[in-house]
Amino acid sequence: MVQAILLLAHWFIFHTWIAFFPGLNPTTALALRAALIALAISFVAAALLNFRFSNLAISLFYKLAAIWLGFANFFFLGAILSWLTWYGLRLFGAANPATLRPAIATAYIALGVLTGVYGLFNALWIRVHRITVRLPHLPPSWRGRRAVLLSDLHLGNINRAGFCRRVVRCAAALNPEVVFIPGDLFDGTRGGLDRLIVPLRDLEAPLGIFFSTGNHEEFHDPKDYLDAIRRAGIRVLTQERVTIDGLHILGISYRESTYPIRARAALEQISPGAGAASILLNHAPIRLPIAEQAGISLQLSGHTHGGQIFPYTFLTRRIFGRFIHGLHRFGALQVYTSTGAGTWGPPMRVGSQPEIVAIEFE
């Protein structure tokens, strides 16, 4: 289905460019058609190879295919706008609107290129978002302590060890006493996991680093990912609860959270109830009524990326509402959803920002 959509989108781009540049000779048009067909299948092919192999050639192929996917998104939008502009000019009686077609298409292609380049650089600029949280029944020893939330690093063939090192330096500068990672630490690649995650071994958090799985750790059997995470000294919480100085920290796997009955059963078993302060690591900002009924104080999530790239920012907001990003309340439950530090697919951010979050308890 994804491949069919990509082929149709590339066909529309090709059809628009041919229509708006009528002077193209048949050889150039044929070459453009062949190139767009190859580009249309490149990302799906790269993603399938990414799930199986990890080497320099696959990494480069995946990165180039992902970058093209981002630019293709903006070229597709530009193609739509090209037709709308041309029909608008005809509607309002512009003289010889057909002669304006090359200029219209060129303008939107240039805008697509500029937007994509902006998105590439914006994705590299990780912001620090600071919030203050007040939890009922929070033990006095936790007041004034700082936690760091790292979500959706998507370590793999695009965000490699160097990216992880940058995130770790940024997090370490905040002097956290505890670190929370609610899933998608990896992007789905199978090889070189220890090499990708090794910078996290240098992240000092006296009270520990805690992780729960996201959907990208569960595309396959998550065992390899979880073993690498544990070897890095990170505590994996899978339908588990730990208590540190009276604060309860819980983790639920992404797979369990997608089934309401199983999520309810898991939280009923591990939640300390509303009479104690608790933090739940749940990859996506879902099952909020269940978490509230279980007496959870604060849910930390990621997954949404804030939509990552326009126009999917609007689609993601339609799905998650106000819980797409930021700190919000759902009854007695507080929920913070991070846009994440990394990217999936195109290494671009347009309409969203990458972040790590510093949480102060009061």
N, C-alpha and C positions, 0 to 999 in steps of 0.2 A: 504494500500500500504506500509506504514512504517513497519507494523508488518510482512508483507510478506518478505520485504527486510531483516529485522532482523533475521527471521527464516532461510532464505537462507544463510546469513552470518554465523550464528551459525552452520548450517549443514556443511558448508565448513570447519569451524574450527574443528568440530568433525571428519569429513572425513580425514582431514590432520593429526590430532593427532593419529587416529587409524592406518593410513597408515605408519606413521613415528615411531610409537611405536608398532611394530607387536607382542610384547610379552605380551600385555595386555590380561588378561583372560576374558572370556565372561561376568562374573559378573561385573568386573570393567568397561568394555566397556558399558554395559547396564546402570550402574549407571552414567557414564559420559554423555551418551546420554540423560538420564532423566534430569540431572542437567542442561545441555545446553539448553534443550527445555524450562525448567522453567525459566532460565535466559533470554532466547530470548524473552519471553513474559512479563518479569518483568517490563521493563521501560514503555511500553505502558499502562500496568495496573496501574502502579504507577502514571503516568501522568494523566490518567482519574480520579483516586481517588483524586489526587492533585487539580483538578479543582472543585471538589465537597466538599471536607472535609479538615479540618485543625486540626490535633491533633498529639500527640507525636508519635503514632504508624505509622500514614501515613507519617509523616516527616521522620522517620527512614527508612521506606520502600522505600520512594522516593529517599533518599540520597544513600542508598546502591545500588538501581537499577541504579541510574545515575552514580555512581562510576564504577559499573561493565560495563556499556555501554562504558565508556572511555577505560577501559582495553580491552574490546572485540574489539574495533577499532584497537588497536595495535596487539592483537592476530590475527585478520583477516589479517592485513598487514604482520605479521610474517608468517602466513600460506602461503600467496602468495610467499613470499621470500623463504620459505622452498622449495617449488616446483621448483622455478626458480634456486635456488642453486643446487638442486639435478640434474635437467636436465642439468645445466651447467657443473657439474662434469662428467656426462655421455658423454656430447658432447666433452669434452676435454680428454676423455679416462682415467679417474681415475679408479684405480683398486678397484673392489668391492664397488661401490658407495652406494649400498644398506646398507652396514654395517655402513655407516656414517649417515644414516637417523636419528637415535635417537639423535646423537650429534648435527646435524643441527637443528632439531626441538627444542631441549633443549636450544640452543643458542638464537634462535629467541624468544622463550617464555620468557627467562630471560631478553632479551632486551626489550620486551614488558612490563614486570613488572617494570623494571627500568625507562622506559620512562613514564609510567603511574604515578609512584611515583613522578618523577620530575614534571610532569604536575600538580599534586595535590599541591605541595609546591609552584610552580611558580604562580599558581592562587591566592595564599594567599598574595603574595608580590606585593602590589599596588604601582606603580611608580607615581611620580609627573612629568608631562611633562609641561615645561614652554615654552610659545610662546609669541611673540610680534606681534601685529596686528596694521596696519595703515589703517584707514577707511577714504575715502573721505568725506568731510563735517562734520567730527566728531566735535561736540561742544568742545570748549577749556576746559570746566569743566571736560570732560571725559579723557583728556590726563593725563597719569600717573595712572589712576585708574586700579584696578585689578578685574577681574571676575574669577569665578571658574566654570568649566564645569564638571558636574557629569552625566554620561550617563550609562544606562544599569546596574543598581545595581541588578536587578532581585531578589528583596526581596521575600522570600517565605520559602519553606521547607528546602532549603539548605542555602541560605544567609539570616540569621535571624537578629534579632535586634542587636546582638553583632557585626555582620559584618557591619551593618549600623552605629553603634557607632564608629567603627574603621575608616570608610570612613569620618564621620563627624569630628572626631578629626584631621584627615589629612587635610581636607578642611579648618577647622577653623585655623590651623596653618599658612595658607597662607594669613589670614586676608583679605578675599574678601569683596568687597563692593556690589557685586551682584553675584547671583548664577543662573546658567542655567541648567535645567534638561530636555533634549530632549527625554523623553520617556523610557519605560521599567523600571520604578522604581520598579514595581512589576513583579513577575514571572508568575502569572496566578492563584495563590491560592486565595481562596475566604474568608477564615477566618483569624481573628487576625490581620487585616490590621493596625489598630491604634497601636497595640503593635509593629509591625514591623517597623513602620515609626516614632515612638516617638522620637528617637534620633535626627531627623531632626529639631525638634522643638527647639533644643538648638543651632542650627547653626545660628550665627549672620551674617546678611548681611544687612547693613543699607539701601541699595536701593532695597532690596527685593530678593525673590527666585521665579523663574518662571519655569513653567512646561508645556510641551505639550505631548500628548499621544503617546505611541508606540504601536506596534502590540500586545504586551502581555497585555496591559490594555484593548484591544478591542477584545480579544477572547470571552468575554461575554459582557453584557451590562456594559459599563465602569462606571456607576453611583456610585457603591460602592467604586471603587478605587478613583474616583475624589472627592467624599465626604470626604474620609479619608485624601486625600492630602490637601484639603482645610482646614480641621480641624487642620492640622499641620502648618497652617499659610503660605502655599505655594500658589502663584497665578497661577491658571490654565488658559492657553491661548488656546482657541478653536476657530480658525478663528477670532482671536482678535489681537488688537494692543494697546500697552500702550506706553506712551512717558515719559521718565525720563530725566530731564535736557537736553532736546533736542534730545536725542537718542531714536529712535523708536525700540521697542522690539515686535516682532510678533511671533505668534504660530499657527501652523496648525496641525490638528489631523492626525494621520497616515492614517486613512481611506480616508480622503479627498485627501491626497497626492498621493494615489495609482491610482487615476483617473485623467488623465491630464486635462480634461475639467473642472472638479470641482476644481482642484488645481489652474488652471489659473483664474477661476472666483473668488475664495477666495482671491488670492493674489492681483488681480486687485482691489478688494474692500478695502483691508486693507493696502496695501503698500503705503508709502508716496511718492514713486517715486525716481528716481535717484538723485534728488537734495537734498536729506537728508540722513544722516547716519542711517542704519537700521540693525538689527540682527534678523534672522529668525530661530526659533526652529522647525526643521523638522527632525523627527526621523531617517529616512534613507537618505543617500546621493543620492537622486533621484530628478527628475523634475528640474534639474539645469538650462536648457534653459528657463524654465518658470520663475524661481526665478530671473535669470539675466534680462530677459525682463521686469519683474516687478520692476526693479531698486533696488533689495535687495543688500546690501553691503556685508553682511557676513551671511552664513548659518552654523549653528551648528547642527551636526548630530551624531548618534551613529550607532546602529543596527548591524554593520558588525562583531563586536568583533575581527576584524583583522583576521577572519577565525577561531579563538579560538584554534582549534586543527588540527594538521597536519593529513591528507593531505588536509583538507577542506580549509586551508589557500590558496591553489592554486585555488580551485574552487571559493572561494569568490573574489579573485583578478580578476578572469576571468569575474565575474559579474560586479564588481564595478570599475575595473581598478585602476588607481592611487588614486581614492577617497576612497579606502578601509581604509586608515588611514592617518592622518596628515593634514597639511595645504596646499591647492592647489588653483589654480585659474581656473575659468571657464569664460573666457572673463573678464568682469568687476566684476564678482562675486567671492568672496573668500569663500572657503568651508573648514571647519575643521571637520573631522570625527574622533571621539574618539573610541578607542578599548573598552571602557567601564570599569567599575570597577568590575563588577560581571561576572557570567557565566550562560549559559543556558545548561541544560542537564548535561553532565559530569562536575563536578567542577574542571576542568583541563584546563591548558593553555600550549600548545606545539606549538611553532612557532608564538606566540603572547604574549603580556604582558598586564595585567590589568593596568589601569591608571586613574588618575584624572588630569585635565588640568587647569593650571593657565594661564590666558590670560591677558597680559599687553597691554593697549591701548596707542598708541603714536601719 
